[in-house]
Amino acid sequence: MQSDLCKKCTCLSNPNYSQIDCSQRKMDLLFSDDEWKILQNGDVTFDVIKFEHNNIKNLTGFPNYPVKNLYLGFNQIETIAKSAFANLTELAKLDLSHNK
């Protein structure tokens, strides 16, 4: 919870729920490869990841990560790679509303 990601975004974790919220951060891209590695190797597995209300335009592909709910609404997403979500095998909810 002391990682650079939790300084960049808001992290919340308790025994029943864990979330990293990167909404309204004026982000043009999702996490870098290094930031995804921090998540993959961290002590906390986030069930919910939010990237809402940013300037993200393209989704190329997510690395293997057990996120259950992914929120990408209210961005500028124009293109999504064919297998962008293939590595998110635990994904139960995906919000892409209010994009291009």
Rosetta silent file (secondary structure, phi, psi, omega in degrees, C-alpha in Angstrom):
SEQUENCE: MQSDLCKKCTCLSNPNYSQIDCSQRKMDLLFSDDEWKILQNGDVTFDVIKFEHNNIKNLTGFPNYPVKNLYLGFNQIETIAKSAFANLTELAKLDLSHNK
SCORE:     score description
SCORE:     0.000 S_00000001
   1 L     0.000   -7.091  178.750    0.000    0.000    0.000 S_00000001
   2 L   -99.593    7.636 -175.662    3.079    2.232    0.132 S_00000001
   3 L   -69.678  165.662  176.623    3.982    1.655   -3.525 S_00000001
   4 H   -60.378  -31.163  178.150    4.333    4.385   -6.123 S_00000001
   5 H   -64.004  -38.100  179.717    1.044    3.191   -7.602 S_00000001
   6 H   -76.725  -12.006  171.000   -0.767    3.956   -4.362 S_00000001
   7 H   -86.915  -32.188  179.309    0.783    7.414   -4.438 S_00000001
   8 H   -77.292  -38.078 -177.452   -0.336    7.886   -8.063 S_00000001
   9 L  -123.749  178.911  178.473   -3.797    6.411   -7.469 S_00000001
  10 E  -101.964  123.114 -179.751   -5.971    5.734   -4.427 S_00000001
  11 E  -107.386  138.365  177.023   -5.600    2.285   -2.893 S_00000001
  12 E  -136.011  129.298  179.270   -8.099    0.722   -0.522 S_00000001
  13 E  -148.009  130.788  170.556   -7.726   -2.704    0.981 S_00000001
  14 E  -142.276  176.456 -175.290   -9.447   -4.597    3.760 S_00000001
  15 L   -59.081  -22.939 -176.485  -10.095   -8.324    4.262 S_00000001
  16 L  -105.526  -11.774 -170.585  -13.266   -8.240    2.134 S_00000001
  17 E  -157.285  138.388  175.469  -12.486   -5.699   -0.573 S_00000001
  18 E  -141.930  134.704 -175.595   -9.519   -4.215   -2.404 S_00000001
  19 E  -145.213  142.723  167.733   -9.519   -1.437   -4.984 S_00000001
  20 E  -120.406  122.983 -174.508   -7.100    0.802   -6.808 S_00000001
  21 E  -113.802  110.493  178.888   -8.785    3.905   -8.174 S_00000001
  22 L  -109.640   27.458  179.593   -6.960    5.850  -10.886 S_00000001
  23 L   -72.385  148.661  175.684  -10.009    7.865  -11.925 S_00000001
  24 L    54.397   44.795  179.378   -9.704   11.537  -12.830 S_00000001
  25 L  -112.287    9.835 -179.544   -5.887   11.479  -12.990 S_00000001
  26 L    57.401   35.775 -179.332   -5.562   12.896  -16.528 S_00000001
  27 L   -80.274  136.601  174.245   -3.969    9.628  -17.639 S_00000001
  28 L   -95.937  -22.361 -177.587   -3.388    9.055  -21.355 S_00000001
  29 L  -131.563  161.086  171.515   -2.247    5.457  -20.862 S_00000001
  30 L   -72.777 -164.042  178.772   -2.912    2.615  -18.490 S_00000001
  31 L   -64.402  150.448  173.573   -0.118    1.447  -16.212 S_00000001
  32 L   -72.820  169.280  176.797    3.376    0.993  -17.618 S_00000001
  33 H   -57.359  -41.611  179.348    4.909   -2.495  -17.772 S_00000001
  34 H   -64.358  -38.864  179.355    6.839   -1.727  -14.579 S_00000001
  35 H   -67.979  -38.664  175.948    3.687   -0.601  -12.792 S_00000001
  36 H   -63.355  -37.692  178.204    1.854   -3.785  -13.819 S_00000001
  37 H   -64.408  -37.257  175.120    4.779   -5.799  -12.434 S_00000001
  38 H   -59.097  -44.833  178.382    4.433   -3.938   -9.136 S_00000001
  39 H   -64.099  -46.229 -177.296    0.777   -5.014   -9.042 S_00000001
  40 H   -63.273  -33.149 -176.625    1.542   -8.588  -10.058 S_00000001
  41 L  -100.586    5.146 -175.831    4.255   -8.970   -7.410 S_00000001
  42 L   -78.786  169.724  179.130    2.559   -6.985   -4.653 S_00000001
  43 L   -76.907  -21.471 -177.323    1.174   -8.155   -1.341 S_00000001
  44 L  -113.523  133.365  172.079   -2.350   -7.044   -2.264 S_00000001
  45 L  -101.374  119.232 -177.505   -4.403   -8.328   -5.185 S_00000001
  46 L   -84.130  123.338  178.232   -6.862   -5.662   -6.228 S_00000001
  47 L   -75.501  -30.113 -175.814  -10.340   -6.970   -7.069 S_00000001
  48 E  -125.296  131.366  173.443  -11.383   -3.633   -8.558 S_00000001
  49 E  -127.749  128.251 -178.913   -9.367   -1.325  -10.811 S_00000001
  50 E  -118.283  128.221  174.670  -10.821    2.008  -11.927 S_00000001
  51 L  -125.344   31.107 -174.381   -9.505    4.162  -14.777 S_00000001
  52 L   -72.943  154.150  175.819  -12.646    6.266  -15.247 S_00000001
  53 L    56.409   51.095  174.741  -12.706    9.894  -16.425 S_00000001
  54 L  -122.877 -162.878 -178.873   -9.238    9.937  -17.999 S_00000001
  55 L  -117.917   30.784 -177.536   -7.926   10.510  -21.537 S_00000001
  56 L   -71.296  130.455 -176.713   -7.185    6.893  -22.480 S_00000001
  57 L  -111.425  -31.907 -174.776   -7.626    6.319  -26.240 S_00000001
  58 E  -131.753  140.049  173.863   -6.280    2.832  -26.992 S_00000001
  59 E  -115.850  112.657 -177.890   -6.345   -0.506  -25.213 S_00000001
  60 L   -92.104  -46.837 -179.881   -3.619   -2.811  -26.464 S_00000001
  61 L   174.120  142.180  178.362   -3.596   -5.606  -23.930 S_00000001
  62 L   -99.228  144.477  175.482   -3.619   -6.289  -20.232 S_00000001
  63 L   -75.782  173.525  177.400   -1.076   -8.556  -18.551 S_00000001
  64 L   -63.829  118.429  178.638   -2.105  -11.534  -16.469 S_00000001
  65 L  -158.073  137.526 -173.747   -3.834  -10.149  -13.375 S_00000001
  66 L   -84.698   37.229  177.314   -6.785  -11.495  -11.324 S_00000001
  67 L   -64.436  142.617  179.313   -8.888   -8.308  -11.352 S_00000001
  68 L  -102.026  -34.165 -179.318  -12.621   -9.003  -11.103 S_00000001
  69 E  -129.230  123.807 -177.550  -14.072   -5.567  -11.938 S_00000001
  70 E  -124.872  120.821 -176.928  -12.472   -3.190  -14.431 S_00000001
  71 E  -111.380  116.858 -179.285  -13.892    0.280  -14.997 S_00000001
  72 L  -125.691   18.231 -178.138  -12.793    2.181  -18.116 S_00000001
  73 L   -67.877  158.849  175.659  -15.850    4.400  -18.623 S_00000001
  74 L    59.647   46.587  172.934  -15.726    8.083  -19.519 S_00000001
  75 L  -117.383 -159.027  177.846  -12.463    7.968  -21.466 S_00000001
  76 L  -119.699   29.824 -172.276  -11.706    8.582  -25.132 S_00000001
  77 L   -61.597  122.985  179.562  -11.265    4.916  -26.094 S_00000001
  78 L  -111.653  -35.208 -177.046  -11.360    4.492  -29.873 S_00000001
  79 E  -131.775  143.519  177.131   -9.589    1.166  -30.401 S_00000001
  80 E  -132.067  122.167  178.832   -9.386   -2.091  -28.476 S_00000001
  81 L   -60.627  149.851 -174.906   -6.972   -4.826  -29.529 S_00000001
  82 L   -53.094  -42.730 -176.747   -8.599   -8.131  -30.370 S_00000001
  83 L  -111.442   32.152 -174.717   -7.203   -9.971  -27.350 S_00000001
  84 L   -56.593  -34.847 -174.382   -6.888   -6.992  -24.987 S_00000001
  85 L  -106.419    8.932 -174.887   -8.677   -8.750  -22.113 S_00000001
  86 L   -59.559  -33.108 -177.787   -7.488  -12.334  -22.748 S_00000001
  87 L   -86.551   -1.723  179.711   -5.156  -12.388  -19.726 S_00000001
  88 L   -96.554   70.682 -171.166   -7.806  -11.157  -17.310 S_00000001
  89 L   -71.484  -14.948  178.799   -9.213  -14.614  -16.597 S_00000001
  90 L   -97.806   -0.661 -173.474  -11.019  -13.583  -13.380 S_00000001
  91 L   -63.029  123.232  179.160  -12.788  -10.606  -14.989 S_00000001
  92 L  -111.722  -29.897 -179.255  -16.500  -10.586  -14.150 S_00000001
  93 E  -134.644  129.865  178.463  -17.431   -6.952  -14.869 S_00000001
  94 E  -129.765  121.608  179.300  -16.090   -4.657  -17.560 S_00000001
  95 E  -111.652  112.989  176.763  -17.370   -1.094  -17.941 S_00000001
  96 L  -116.212   19.016 -175.161  -16.524    0.611  -21.235 S_00000001
  97 L   -65.490  154.006  175.756  -19.436    3.044  -21.201 S_00000001
  98 L    59.365   50.897  173.490  -19.178    6.595  -22.479 S_00000001
  99 L  -126.013  178.572  179.001  -16.247    6.096  -24.866 S_00000001
 100 L   -83.015    0.000    0.000  -15.862    6.610  -28.573 S_00000001
